[in-house]
């Protein structure tokens, strides 16, 4: 599951054409946190997953669609 979340975060960031730093700023977190999520060292909390989903929606994207395109079914990132 941690791998799926790391793939999802990376896929979202790439879909938004953002650097880790830009995504971190957008989410109000540190670059290190985005890096740890993408590398699977840590998993976003439930609140962070909701924030990620809200960020995607603000940009007209669906977390579920990104998960499908990135090859995993991690659809439980929304509340």
N, CA, C and O atoms as a DFTB+ gen file, in Angstrom:
316 C
 N C O
     1  1       0.822      -1.192       0.000
     2  2       0.000       0.000       0.000
     3  2       0.867       1.256       0.000
     4  3       0.520       2.242      -0.650
     5  1       1.986       1.235       0.718
     6  2       2.875       2.406       0.721
     7  2       3.407       2.661      -0.682
     8  3       3.534       3.810      -1.105
     9  1       3.720       1.581      -1.406
    10  2       4.190       1.738      -2.792
    11  2       3.114       2.382      -3.651
    12  3       3.408       3.240      -4.484
    13  1       1.874       1.971      -3.451
    14  2       0.776       2.535      -4.229
    15  2       0.635       4.028      -3.945
    16  3       0.418       4.816      -4.865
    17  1       0.756       4.418      -2.686
    18  2       0.655       5.839      -2.350
    19  2       1.823       6.609      -2.948
    20  3       1.643       7.719      -3.448
    21  1       3.012       6.030      -2.901
    22  2       4.168       6.733      -3.465
    23  2       3.982       6.922      -4.966
    24  3       4.297       7.982      -5.507
    25  1       3.471       5.895      -5.635
    26  2       3.203       6.012      -7.070
    27  2       2.133       7.062      -7.344
    28  3       2.233       7.818      -8.310
    29  1       1.113       7.108      -6.497
    30  2       0.031       8.066      -6.677
    31  2       0.532       9.498      -6.501
    32  3       0.222      10.369      -7.313
    33  1       1.298       9.741      -5.452
    34  2       1.816      11.092      -5.210
    35  2       2.713      11.519      -6.370
    36  3       2.608      12.646      -6.853
    37  1       3.582      10.634      -6.812
    38  2       4.480      10.951      -7.936
    39  2       3.678      11.207      -9.207
    40  3       3.962      12.152      -9.943
    41  1       2.677      10.367      -9.467
    42  2       1.855      10.527     -10.676
    43  2       1.082      11.843     -10.644
    44  3       0.982      12.530     -11.661
    45  1       0.538      12.194      -9.488
    46  2      -0.178      13.463      -9.365
    47  2       0.764      14.630      -9.634
    48  3       0.435      15.544     -10.391
    49  1       1.932      14.591      -9.010
    50  2       2.897      15.683      -9.185
    51  2       3.288      15.821     -10.653
    52  3       3.372      16.931     -11.178
    53  1       3.524      14.707     -11.300
    54  2       3.910      14.759     -12.720
    55  2       2.757      15.229     -13.594
    56  3       2.958      15.969     -14.557
    57  1       1.550      14.795     -13.255
    58  2       0.366      15.232     -14.007
    59  2       0.199      16.750     -13.898
    60  3      -0.204      17.412     -14.855
    61  1       0.514      17.284     -12.725
    62  2       0.418      18.727     -12.501
    63  2       1.638      19.475     -13.043
    64  3       1.685      20.705     -13.027
    65  1       2.624      18.706     -13.522
    66  2       3.871      19.283     -14.039
    67  2       4.548      20.175     -12.995
    68  3       4.961      21.301     -13.273
    69  1       4.643      19.620     -11.782
    70  2       5.244      20.339     -10.665
    71  2       6.496      19.631     -10.189
    72  3       6.653      18.420     -10.345
    73  1       7.378      20.417      -9.607
    74  2       8.526      19.831      -8.910
    75  2       8.044      19.400      -7.527
    76  3       6.938      19.744      -7.110
    77  1       8.881      18.646      -6.823
    78  2       8.534      18.282      -5.453
    79  2       8.360      19.539      -4.609
    80  3       7.475      19.606      -3.757
    81  1       9.199      20.522      -4.849
    82  2       9.125      21.775      -4.097
    83  2       7.796      22.495      -4.353
    84  3       7.172      23.002      -3.421
    85  1       7.373      22.536      -5.600
    86  2       6.115      23.201      -5.938
    87  2       4.918      22.479      -5.322
    88  3       3.997      23.119      -4.813
    89  1       4.933      21.148      -5.370
    90  2       3.841      20.386      -4.770
    91  2       3.829      20.588      -3.256
    92  3       2.766      20.746      -2.656
    93  1       4.998      20.582      -2.649
    94  2       5.086      20.804      -1.204
    95  2       4.471      22.152      -0.840
    96  3       3.707      22.251       0.120
    97  1       4.804      23.180      -1.604
    98  2       4.258      24.514      -1.354
    99  2       2.741      24.501      -1.507
   100  3       2.027      25.075      -0.684
   101  1       2.252      23.856      -2.545
   102  2       0.811      23.762      -2.814
   103  2       0.082      23.080      -1.656
   104  3      -1.029      23.475      -1.303
   105  1       0.704      22.056      -1.065
   106  2       0.078      21.291       0.012
   107  2       0.370      21.862       1.393
   108  3      -0.246      21.453       2.377
   109  1       1.300      22.799       1.473
   110  2       1.652      23.383       2.764
   111  2       2.496      22.464       3.630
   112  3       2.357      22.439       4.853
   113  1       3.377      21.705       2.975
   114  2       4.260      20.778       3.691
   115  2       5.693      20.990       3.214
   116  3       5.946      21.830       2.351
   117  1       6.618      20.237       3.768
   118  2       8.017      20.386       3.374
   119  2       8.338      19.533       2.152
   120  3       7.651      18.556       1.856
   121  1       9.391      19.925       1.458
   122  2       9.869      19.168       0.303
   123  2      10.288      17.760       0.759
   124  3      10.053      16.772       0.063
   125  1      10.903      17.696       1.922
   126  2      11.327      16.401       2.449
   127  2      10.170      15.445       2.634
   128  3      10.313      14.243       2.411
   129  1       9.027      15.966       3.040
   130  2       7.851      15.117       3.218
   131  2       7.392      14.559       1.877
   132  3       7.099      13.367       1.775
   133  1       7.325      15.399       0.851
   134  2       6.940      14.921      -0.486
   135  2       7.938      13.863      -0.949
   136  3       7.549      12.831      -1.496
   137  1       9.209      14.120      -0.732
   138  2      10.250      13.169      -1.129
   139  2      10.079      11.840      -0.411
   140  3      10.176      10.783      -1.035
   141  1       9.828      11.877       0.884
   142  2       9.640      10.628       1.645
   143  2       8.401       9.874       1.175
   144  3       8.407       8.644       1.115
   145  1       7.330      10.610       0.840
   146  2       6.123       9.956       0.311
   147  2       6.428       9.278      -1.017
   148  3       6.061       8.122      -1.226
   149  1       7.092       9.989      -1.905
   150  2       7.369       9.433      -3.237
   151  2       8.328       8.253      -3.183
   152  3       8.250       7.351      -4.017
   153  1       9.219       8.250      -2.221
   154  2      10.181       7.156      -2.100
   155  2       9.667       6.027      -1.212
   156  3      10.373       5.044      -0.986
   157  1       8.450       6.162      -0.713
   158  2       7.824       5.101       0.064
   159  2       8.350       4.958       1.475
   160  3       8.073       3.957       2.136
   161  1       9.102       5.933       1.952
   162  2       9.619       5.847       3.316
   163  2       8.540       6.167       4.343
   164  3       8.560       5.648       5.459
   165  1       7.597       7.028       3.957
   166  2       6.463       7.360       4.805
   167  2       5.220       7.403       3.943
   168  3       5.292       7.585       2.727
   169  1       4.092       7.234       4.582
   170  2       2.811       7.270       3.901
   171  2       2.039       8.493       4.376
   172  3       2.066       8.800       5.568
   173  1       1.357       9.198       3.490
   174  2       0.563      10.350       3.922
   175  2      -0.500       9.935       4.934
   176  3      -1.108       8.872       4.815
   177  1      -0.710      10.783       5.922
   178  2      -1.763      10.541       6.907
   179  2      -3.126      10.671       6.228
   180  3      -3.220      11.081       5.071
   181  1      -4.162      10.323       6.955
   182  2      -5.515      10.445       6.417
   183  2      -5.807      11.901       6.042
   184  3      -6.388      12.163       4.989
   185  1      -5.412      12.836       6.886
   186  2      -5.608      14.261       6.592
   187  2      -4.807      14.676       5.358
   188  3      -5.304      15.420       4.513
   189  1      -3.576      14.196       5.258
   190  2      -2.737      14.524       4.101
   191  2      -3.343      13.941       2.819
   192  3      -3.315      14.590       1.773
   193  1      -3.884      12.733       2.895
   194  2      -4.514      12.141       1.711
   195  2      -5.719      12.969       1.260
   196  3      -5.950      13.135       0.063
   197  1      -6.483      13.487       2.223
   198  2      -7.620      14.343       1.882
   199  2      -7.123      15.636       1.233
   200  3      -7.729      16.125       0.280
   201  1      -6.027      16.185       1.745
   202  2      -5.452      17.405       1.185
   203  2      -4.943      17.166      -0.231
   204  3      -5.095      18.022      -1.102
   205  1      -4.343      16.009      -0.458
   206  2      -3.870      15.643      -1.795
   207  2      -5.057      15.563      -2.758
   208  3      -4.989      16.066      -3.879
   209  1      -6.137      14.931      -2.315
   210  2      -7.335      14.807      -3.155
   211  2      -7.922      16.183      -3.461
   212  3      -8.347      16.437      -4.588
   213  1      -7.948      17.071      -2.467
   214  2      -8.463      18.432      -2.681
   215  2      -7.592      19.198      -3.669
   216  3      -8.100      19.938      -4.511
   217  1      -6.289      19.018      -3.562
   218  2      -5.350      19.664      -4.491
   219  2      -5.636      19.188      -5.919
   220  3      -5.698      19.991      -6.850
   221  1      -5.806      17.892      -6.075
   222  2      -6.103      17.343      -7.402
   223  2      -7.393      17.946      -7.946
   224  3      -7.455      18.340      -9.111
   225  1      -8.420      18.018      -7.104
   226  2      -9.705      18.574      -7.537
   227  2      -9.584      20.037      -7.941
   228  3     -10.208      20.466      -8.911
   229  1      -8.782      20.808      -7.202
   230  2      -8.583      22.227      -7.544
   231  2      -7.999      22.380      -8.945
   232  3      -8.220      23.384      -9.621
   233  1      -7.245      21.357      -9.368
   234  2      -6.618      21.394     -10.689
   235  2      -7.431      20.603     -11.721
   236  3      -6.952      20.324     -12.820
   237  1      -8.656      20.250     -11.354
   238  2      -9.535      19.561     -12.283
   239  2      -9.190      18.105     -12.508
   240  3      -9.522      17.535     -13.547
   241  1      -8.517      17.495     -11.526
   242  2      -8.113      16.102     -11.658
   243  2      -8.811      15.246     -10.614
   244  3      -9.267      15.744      -9.585
   245  1      -8.886      13.971     -10.890
   246  2      -9.460      13.001      -9.968
   247  2      -8.346      12.072      -9.480
   248  3      -7.596      11.516     -10.282
   249  1      -8.249      11.912      -8.177
   250  2      -7.243      11.018      -7.617
   251  2      -7.467       9.593      -8.127
   252  3      -6.515       8.870      -8.422
   253  1      -8.727       9.208      -8.223
   254  2      -9.049       7.860      -8.703
   255  2      -8.552       7.651     -10.138
   256  3      -7.981       6.608     -10.455
   257  1      -8.773       8.648     -11.001
   258  2      -8.324       8.538     -12.391
   259  2      -6.802       8.488     -12.474
   260  3      -6.245       7.730     -13.269
   261  1      -6.135       9.289     -11.659
   262  2      -4.672       9.278     -11.640
   263  2      -4.171       7.918     -11.170
   264  3      -3.207       7.386     -11.721
   265  1      -4.816       7.357     -10.159
   266  2      -4.428       6.045      -9.646
   267  2      -4.565       4.977     -10.729
   268  3      -3.697       4.116     -10.870
   269  1      -5.641       5.034     -11.482
   270  2      -5.844       4.063     -12.557
   271  2      -4.791       4.217     -13.646
   272  3      -4.250       3.229     -14.141
   273  1      -4.499       5.479     -14.020
   274  2      -3.503       5.720     -15.064
   275  2      -2.105       5.325     -14.614
   276  3      -1.284       4.894     -15.424
   277  1      -1.835       5.472     -13.321
   278  2      -0.494       5.139     -12.836
   279  2      -0.346       3.651     -12.557
   280  3       0.723       3.197     -12.149
   281  1      -1.424       2.884     -12.777
   282  2      -1.326       1.432     -12.687
   283  2      -1.644       0.850     -11.334
   284  3      -1.382      -0.330     -11.099
   285  1      -2.210       1.652     -10.417
   286  2      -2.635       1.058      -9.149
   287  2      -4.048       1.499      -8.854
   288  3      -4.516       2.504      -9.387
   289  1      -4.714       0.767      -8.024
   290  2      -6.114       1.051      -7.729
   291  2      -6.299       1.771      -6.419
   292  3      -7.319       1.575      -5.758
   293  1      -5.378       2.577      -6.025
   294  2      -5.431       3.293      -4.750
   295  2      -6.511       4.355      -4.798
   296  3      -6.223       5.536      -4.994
   297  1      -7.748       3.938      -4.622
   298  2      -8.862       4.884      -4.673
   299  2      -9.300       5.306      -3.292
   300  3     -10.213       6.122      -3.167
   301  1      -8.688       4.784      -2.258
   302  2      -9.109       5.096      -0.895
   303  2      -8.420       6.333      -0.356
   304  3      -8.288       6.477       0.860
   305  1      -7.979       7.230      -1.222
   306  2      -7.277       8.429      -0.781
   307  2      -8.238       9.548      -0.472
   308  3      -7.827      10.572       0.074
   309  1      -9.522       9.386      -0.806
   310  2     -10.495      10.418      -0.496
   311  2     -11.294       9.988       0.708
   312  3     -11.220       8.833       1.127
   313  1     -12.059      10.908       1.271
   314  2     -12.837      10.590       2.466
   315  2     -14.244      10.197       2.174
   316  3     -15.006       9.904       3.095
